[in-house]
Amino acid sequence: MKNAIDILKDSSESLIAELIRQKKELVSLKTEYLKIHHQRGQKKKRIKNKAHLQDLENGFKRANLKVILALKVIEEEIRVDSFFKGLTELPKSKETY
Protein backbone atom coordinates (compact mmCIF):
# COMPACT_ATOMS: atom_id res chain seq x y z
CA MET A 1 0.00 0.00 0.00
CA LYS A 2 2.79 2.35 0.90
CA ASN A 3 4.42 1.61 -2.41
CA ALA A 4 1.26 2.66 -4.31
CA ILE A 5 1.05 5.90 -2.32
CA ASP A 6 4.71 6.65 -3.06
CA ILE A 7 4.12 5.98 -6.75
CA LEU A 8 1.09 8.31 -6.77
CA LYS A 9 3.02 10.96 -4.87
CA ASP A 10 5.96 10.77 -7.29
CA SER A 11 3.59 10.87 -10.26
CA SER A 12 1.73 13.89 -8.92
CA GLU A 13 5.01 15.68 -8.21
CA SER A 14 6.25 15.02 -11.74
CA LEU A 15 2.89 16.16 -13.17
CA ILE A 16 3.05 19.35 -11.10
CA ALA A 17 6.63 19.95 -12.24
CA GLU A 18 5.56 19.43 -15.88
CA LEU A 19 2.60 21.80 -15.42
CA ILE A 20 4.90 24.44 -13.94
CA ARG A 21 7.33 24.02 -16.86
CA GLN A 22 4.48 24.33 -19.38
CA LYS A 23 3.09 27.36 -17.55
CA LYS A 24 6.51 29.07 -17.73
CA GLU A 25 6.76 28.26 -21.43
CA LEU A 26 3.27 29.64 -22.02
CA VAL A 27 4.15 32.85 -20.17
CA SER A 28 7.32 33.13 -22.23
CA LEU A 29 5.38 32.67 -25.48
CA LYS A 30 2.79 35.25 -24.42
CA THR A 31 5.57 37.69 -23.55
CA GLU A 32 7.21 37.21 -26.96
CA TYR A 33 3.84 37.63 -28.68
CA LEU A 34 3.21 40.88 -26.82
CA LYS A 35 6.67 42.16 -27.72
CA ILE A 36 6.09 41.39 -31.41
CA HIS A 37 2.60 42.90 -31.31
CA HIS A 38 3.95 46.02 -29.61
CA GLN A 39 6.73 46.32 -32.19
CA ARG A 40 4.19 46.10 -35.01
CA GLY A 41 2.16 48.85 -33.37
CA GLN A 42 5.26 50.99 -32.99
CA LYS A 43 6.16 50.37 -36.63
CA LYS A 44 2.68 51.46 -37.73
CA LYS A 45 3.01 54.59 -35.60
CA ARG A 46 6.42 55.34 -37.13
CA ILE A 47 4.98 54.90 -40.63
CA LYS A 48 2.06 57.21 -39.80
CA ASN A 49 4.44 59.77 -38.23
CA LYS A 50 6.73 59.57 -41.24
CA ALA A 51 3.80 60.16 -43.60
CA HIS A 52 2.61 63.07 -41.45
CA LEU A 53 6.09 64.60 -41.45
CA GLN A 54 6.25 64.20 -45.23
CA ASP A 55 2.90 65.98 -45.55
CA LEU A 56 4.18 68.82 -43.36
CA GLU A 57 7.37 69.09 -45.38
CA ASN A 58 5.39 69.18 -48.64
CA GLY A 59 3.16 71.89 -47.19
CA PHE A 60 6.19 73.97 -46.24
CA LYS A 61 7.64 73.52 -49.71
CA ARG A 62 4.40 74.70 -51.30
CA ALA A 63 4.28 77.70 -48.96
CA ASN A 64 7.90 78.55 -49.76
CA LEU A 65 7.20 78.35 -53.48
CA LYS A 66 4.23 80.69 -53.06
CA VAL A 67 6.42 83.18 -51.19
CA ILE A 68 9.14 82.95 -53.82
CA LEU A 69 6.62 83.46 -56.62
CA ALA A 70 5.05 86.39 -54.79
CA LEU A 71 8.48 87.99 -54.34
CA LYS A 72 9.23 87.56 -58.05
CA VAL A 73 5.91 89.16 -58.97
CA ILE A 74 6.63 92.08 -56.64
CA GLU A 75 10.14 92.49 -58.06
CA GLU A 76 8.74 92.45 -61.59
CA GLU A 77 6.11 95.05 -60.66
CA ILE A 78 8.82 97.26 -59.16
CA ARG A 79 10.87 96.96 -62.36
CA VAL A 80 7.87 97.80 -64.53
CA ASP A 81 6.93 100.75 -62.31
CA SER A 82 10.52 101.99 -62.41
CA PHE A 83 10.58 101.65 -66.20
CA PHE A 84 7.36 103.63 -66.66
CA LYS A 85 8.42 106.19 -64.11
CA GLY A 86 11.64 106.62 -66.09
CA LEU A 87 9.64 107.15 -69.28
CA THR A 88 7.36 109.76 -67.76
CA GLU A 89 10.23 111.67 -66.26
CA LEU A 90 12.15 112.30 -69.44
CA PRO A 91 14.59 115.14 -69.12
CA LYS A 92 13.16 118.46 -70.18
CA SER A 93 14.56 119.74 -73.36
CA LYS A 94 16.56 122.93 -73.11
CA GLU A 95 14.79 125.75 -74.73
CA THR A 96 16.87 128.34 -76.37
CA TYR A 97 15.71 131.94 -76.30
C-alpha positions in Angstrom: 0.0 0.0 0.0 2.8 2.4 0.9 4.4 1.6 -2.4 1.3 2.7 -4.3 1.0 5.9 -2.3 4.7 6.6 -3.1 4.1 6.0 -6.8 1.1 8.3 -6.8 3.0 11.0 -4.9 6.0 10.8 -7.3 3.6 10.9 -10.3 1.7 13.9 -8.9 5.0 15.7 -8.2 6.3 15.0 -11.7 2.9 16.2 -13.2 3.1 19.3 -11.1 6.6 20.0 -12.2 5.6 19.4 -15.9 2.6 21.8 -15.4 4.9 24.4 -13.9 7.3 24.0 -16.9 4.5 24.3 -19.4 3.1 27.4 -17.6 6.5 29.1 -17.7 6.8 28.3 -21.4 3.3 29.6 -22.0 4.1 32.9 -20.2 7.3 33.1 -22.2 5.4 32.7 -25.5 2.8 35.3 -24.4 5.6 37.7 -23.6 7.2 37.2 -27.0 3.8 37.6 -28.7 3.2 40.9 -26.8 6.7 42.2 -27.7 6.1 41.4 -31.4 2.6 42.9 -31.3 4.0 46.0 -29.6 6.7 46.3 -32.2 4.2 46.1 -35.0 2.2 48.8 -33.4 5.3 51.0 -33.0 6.2 50.4 -36.6 2.7 51.5 -37.7 3.0 54.6 -35.6 6.4 55.3 -37.1 5.0 54.9 -40.6 2.1 57.2 -39.8 4.4 59.8 -38.2 6.7 59.6 -41.2 3.8 60.2 -43.6 2.6 63.1 -41.4 6.1 64.6 -41.4 6.3 64.2 -45.2 2.9 66.0 -45.6 4.2 68.8 -43.4 7.4 69.1 -45.4 5.4 69.2 -48.6 3.2 71.9 -47.2 6.2 74.0 -46.2 7.6 73.5 -49.7 4.4 74.7 -51.3 4.3 77.7 -49.0 7.9 78.6 -49.8 7.2 78.3 -53.5 4.2 80.7 -53.1 6.4 83.2 -51.2 9.1 82.9 -53.8 6.6 83.5 -56.6 5.1 86.4 -54.8 8.5 88.0 -54.3 9.2 87.6 -58.0 5.9 89.2 -59.0 6.6 92.1 -56.6 10.1 92.5 -58.1 8.7 92.5 -61.6 6.1 95.1 -60.7 8.8 97.3 -59.2 10.9 97.0 -62.4 7.9 97.8 -64.5 6.9 100.8 -62.3 10.5 102.0 -62.4 10.6 101.6 -66.2 7.4 103.6 -66.7 8.4 106.2 -64.1 11.6 106.6 -66.1 9.6 107.2 -69.3 7.4 109.8 -67.8 10.2 111.7 -66.3 12.1 112.3 -69.4 14.6 115.1 -69.1 13.2 118.5 -70.2 14.6 119.7 -73.4 16.6 122.9 -73.1 14.8 125.8 -74.7 16.9 128.3 -76.4 15.7 131.9 -76.3 
